[in-house]
Amino acid sequence: MSEYKALNNIAYEHLRGMIYNCEFEFGKIYSETKLAAQISISRTPMRDALNKLAHERYIDILPNRGFSLHTPSQADINEAYHIRLMIESYCAGIVSTDYPTDHAITTITRMEEALQQQHRLLENDEAYNISQFWLDDLAFHKALLEHLNILSLIQQYESVMYIFMPHHLIRDPSIHEKDSSVFERHRSTLIEHNNIIQALKSKDRNNTRSAVYTHIDSSVKALILRMKKDQKTIDSSIKGV
């Protein structure tokens, strides 16, 4: 049983890593059998891993066909917005109150390191990668949650973070480094992240919550605009056929 669980987890982590690294594309159907063979795992733990990813809404399972990336609905976005706002505002308020204890300083240092890495990515055209930027972004935000070290809170948070994956900002992997609107959103993210860090150090809970709210609100609005733009492109393409 323990070996099976290990295989289940290996398959899950491998597939989620592929999703985070944009190795799957929107609109394509992927084979469970081929992926199981690719990582030398039987279909049973692979199927369980896919079911878990579907439950977390990373993917949609297509009976007798395979699976594809999940496209967020308006309800998904609304849910993600409120869950992020509640969890991050709460955690940030606690970190701000705890500052300057050693634990709070360690948390903020982790956030600063993630922010510095994001700066390095944007300053170096050759190093810039939308997937890595998102992973550093996730590290920045999860540091707040891990300050409390409540596993169920982190799991709830991760269940909605798929909404903000790189796929939903830009769906063509061939132009990740060339999309100016995404690049500019990333620049705004750096400013907003820095504002959160400064608010945390101010020990002002209201200021901290305001900085978190501004950042999440901006992120969601950018995502909605991007998805509307993508839909218009798709609609125009369909009409032109």
C-alpha positions as CSV (number, residue, x, y, z in Angstrom):
1,M,0.0,0.0,0.0
2,S,2.8,2.4,0.9
3,E,4.5,1.8,-2.5
4,Y,1.3,2.5,-4.3
5,K,0.8,5.8,-2.4
6,A,4.4,6.7,-3.3
7,L,3.7,6.0,-7.0
8,N,0.5,8.0,-6.8
9,N,2.4,11.0,-5.3
10,I,5.2,10.7,-7.9
11,A,2.7,10.8,-10.7
12,Y,0.8,13.7,-9.2
13,E,3.9,15.8,-8.5
14,H,5.3,15.0,-12.0
15,L,2.1,16.1,-13.8
16,R,1.6,19.2,-11.7
17,G,5.2,20.1,-12.4
18,M,4.5,19.7,-16.1
19,I,1.5,22.0,-15.8
20,Y,3.5,24.6,-13.8
21,N,6.2,24.5,-16.5
22,C,3.7,25.0,-19.4
23,E,4.4,21.6,-20.9
24,F,0.7,21.1,-21.6
25,E,-1.2,23.4,-24.0
26,F,-4.8,24.6,-24.1
27,G,-7.1,22.8,-26.5
28,K,-5.0,19.7,-26.7
29,I,-6.1,16.3,-25.4
30,Y,-3.5,14.2,-23.6
31,S,-3.4,10.4,-23.2
32,E,-3.3,8.9,-19.7
33,T,-1.7,5.7,-21.1
34,K,1.1,7.6,-22.9
35,L,1.9,9.7,-19.8
36,A,1.9,6.6,-17.6
37,A,4.4,4.9,-19.9
38,Q,6.5,8.1,-20.1
39,I,7.2,8.1,-16.4
40,S,7.1,4.3,-16.1
41,I,4.1,4.2,-13.8
42,S,1.1,1.9,-14.1
43,R,-2.3,3.3,-15.1
44,T,-3.9,2.9,-11.7
45,P,-1.7,5.4,-9.8
46,M,-1.7,7.7,-12.9
47,R,-5.5,7.7,-13.0
48,D,-5.6,8.5,-9.3
49,A,-3.2,11.4,-9.8
50,L,-5.3,12.7,-12.7
51,N,-8.5,12.5,-10.6
52,K,-6.8,14.5,-7.9
53,L,-5.7,17.2,-10.4
54,A,-9.2,17.3,-11.8
55,H,-10.6,17.7,-8.3
56,E,-8.2,20.6,-7.8
57,R,-9.3,21.9,-11.3
58,Y,-6.0,21.9,-12.9
59,I,-7.4,19.6,-15.7
60,D,-10.7,18.3,-17.1
61,I,-11.0,14.6,-17.6
62,L,-12.6,13.6,-20.9
63,P,-14.1,10.1,-20.6
64,N,-12.6,7.6,-23.1
65,R,-10.5,10.4,-24.6
66,G,-8.0,11.6,-22.0
67,F,-7.7,15.0,-20.3
68,S,-7.1,18.6,-21.1
69,L,-6.2,21.8,-19.2
70,H,-9.1,23.3,-17.3
71,T,-10.2,26.7,-18.5
72,P,-11.4,28.8,-15.5
73,S,-15.0,30.0,-15.5
74,Q,-16.2,33.3,-14.0
75,A,-17.3,31.4,-10.9
76,D,-13.8,29.9,-10.6
77,I,-12.2,33.4,-10.8
78,N,-14.7,34.8,-8.2
79,E,-14.0,31.9,-5.8
80,A,-10.2,32.3,-6.2
81,Y,-10.5,36.0,-5.6
82,H,-12.3,35.7,-2.3
83,I,-10.3,32.8,-1.0
84,R,-7.0,34.5,-1.7
85,L,-8.2,37.8,-0.2
86,M,-9.4,36.2,3.0
87,I,-6.4,33.9,3.5
88,E,-3.6,36.3,2.5
89,S,-5.1,39.3,4.3
90,Y,-5.4,37.2,7.5
91,C,-1.9,35.7,7.3
92,A,-0.3,39.1,6.4
93,G,-2.0,40.7,9.4
94,I,-0.4,38.1,11.7
95,V,3.1,38.5,10.1
96,S,2.8,42.3,10.5
97,T,1.8,42.0,14.1
98,D,4.6,39.5,14.8
99,Y,7.3,41.7,13.2
100,P,10.1,42.1,14.2
101,T,10.3,38.6,15.9
102,D,12.8,36.2,14.4
103,H,10.0,34.2,12.9
104,A,8.5,37.2,11.1
105,I,11.9,38.4,9.9
106,T,12.5,34.9,8.4
107,T,9.1,35.0,6.6
108,I,9.7,38.5,5.2
109,T,13.3,37.5,4.2
110,R,11.8,34.6,2.2
111,M,9.4,37.0,0.5
112,E,12.3,39.4,-0.3
113,E,14.4,36.6,-1.8
114,A,11.4,35.6,-4.1
115,L,11.0,39.3,-5.1
116,Q,14.7,39.6,-5.8
117,Q,14.5,36.6,-8.0
118,Q,11.6,38.1,-9.9
119,H,13.6,41.3,-10.4
120,R,16.5,39.3,-11.8
121,L,14.2,37.6,-14.3
122,L,12.8,40.8,-15.6
123,E,16.2,42.5,-15.8
124,N,17.7,39.7,-17.9
125,D,16.0,39.1,-21.2
126,E,17.7,35.8,-21.7
127,A,16.7,34.6,-18.2
128,Y,13.1,35.8,-18.4
129,N,10.6,33.0,-18.3
130,I,6.9,33.3,-17.5
131,S,6.7,30.0,-15.7
132,Q,9.7,30.7,-13.4
133,F,8.3,34.1,-12.7
134,W,5.0,32.5,-11.6
135,L,6.8,29.9,-9.4
136,D,8.7,32.8,-7.7
137,D,5.4,34.6,-7.3
138,L,3.9,31.5,-5.7
139,A,6.9,31.3,-3.3
140,F,6.4,34.9,-2.3
141,H,2.7,34.4,-1.4
142,K,3.1,31.0,0.2
143,A,5.7,32.4,2.6
144,L,2.9,34.3,4.3
145,L,0.8,31.2,4.7
146,E,3.7,29.0,5.9
147,H,4.3,31.6,8.6
148,L,1.3,30.0,10.4
149,N,2.2,26.5,9.3
150,I,-1.4,25.3,9.0
151,L,-1.5,22.6,6.3
152,S,-5.2,22.8,5.6
153,L,-4.9,26.5,5.0
154,I,-2.1,26.0,2.5
155,Q,-4.0,23.2,0.8
156,Q,-7.1,25.4,0.5
157,Y,-5.0,28.2,-1.0
158,E,-3.3,25.9,-3.5
159,S,-6.7,24.6,-4.7
160,V,-7.4,28.0,-6.3
161,M,-3.9,29.1,-7.4
162,Y,-4.2,27.2,-10.7
163,I,-6.3,30.2,-11.8
164,F,-3.2,32.4,-11.8
165,M,-0.9,29.9,-13.6
166,P,1.0,31.2,-16.7
167,H,-1.4,29.4,-19.0
168,H,-4.2,31.8,-18.1
169,L,-2.0,34.9,-18.8
170,I,-0.8,33.7,-22.2
171,R,-1.7,30.5,-24.0
172,D,0.9,30.4,-26.7
173,P,4.2,29.1,-25.3
174,S,6.1,30.3,-28.3
175,I,5.7,33.9,-27.4
176,H,6.1,33.8,-23.6
177,E,9.1,36.2,-23.8
178,K,7.5,38.6,-26.3
179,D,4.1,39.4,-24.8
180,S,4.4,43.1,-23.7
181,S,1.1,43.1,-21.7
182,V,2.2,40.2,-19.5
183,F,5.7,41.8,-19.1
184,E,4.1,45.0,-18.0
185,R,1.8,43.2,-15.5
186,H,4.9,41.5,-14.1
187,R,6.6,44.9,-13.6
188,S,3.5,46.1,-11.7
189,T,3.7,42.9,-9.6
190,L,7.2,43.8,-8.4
191,I,5.9,47.2,-7.2
192,E,2.9,45.6,-5.5
193,H,5.1,42.9,-3.8
194,N,7.4,45.6,-2.5
195,N,4.5,47.5,-1.1
196,I,3.3,44.4,0.7
197,I,6.8,43.9,2.3
198,Q,7.0,47.5,3.4
199,A,3.5,47.4,4.9
200,L,4.4,44.2,6.8
201,K,7.5,46.0,8.3
202,S,5.3,49.0,9.3
203,K,3.4,46.8,11.7
204,D,0.2,48.4,10.5
205,R,-2.4,45.7,10.0
206,N,-4.8,48.0,8.0
207,N,-2.0,49.2,5.7
208,T,-0.9,45.6,5.2
209,R,-4.3,44.3,4.4
210,S,-4.8,47.3,2.0
211,A,-1.5,46.4,0.2
212,V,-2.6,42.7,-0.1
213,Y,-6.0,43.7,-1.4
214,T,-4.6,46.1,-4.0
215,H,-2.3,43.4,-5.3
216,I,-4.9,40.6,-5.5
217,D,-7.5,42.9,-7.0
218,S,-5.0,44.0,-9.7
219,S,-4.0,40.4,-10.5
220,V,-7.6,39.3,-10.9
221,K,-8.5,42.3,-13.1
222,A,-5.5,41.6,-15.3
223,L,-6.5,38.0,-15.6
224,I,-10.1,38.8,-16.6
225,L,-8.9,41.3,-19.2
226,R,-6.5,38.8,-20.6
227,M,-9.1,36.0,-20.8
228,K,-11.6,38.4,-22.5
229,K,-9.0,39.3,-25.0
230,D,-8.3,35.6,-25.7
231,Q,-12.0,34.9,-26.2
232,K,-12.3,37.8,-28.7
233,T,-9.4,36.4,-30.6
234,I,-11.0,32.9,-30.6
235,D,-14.4,34.3,-31.7
236,S,-12.8,36.3,-34.5
237,S,-10.9,33.3,-35.7
238,I,-14.1,31.2,-35.7
239,K,-16.0,33.9,-37.7
240,G,-13.1,34.0,-40.2
241,V,-13.2,30.3,-40.9
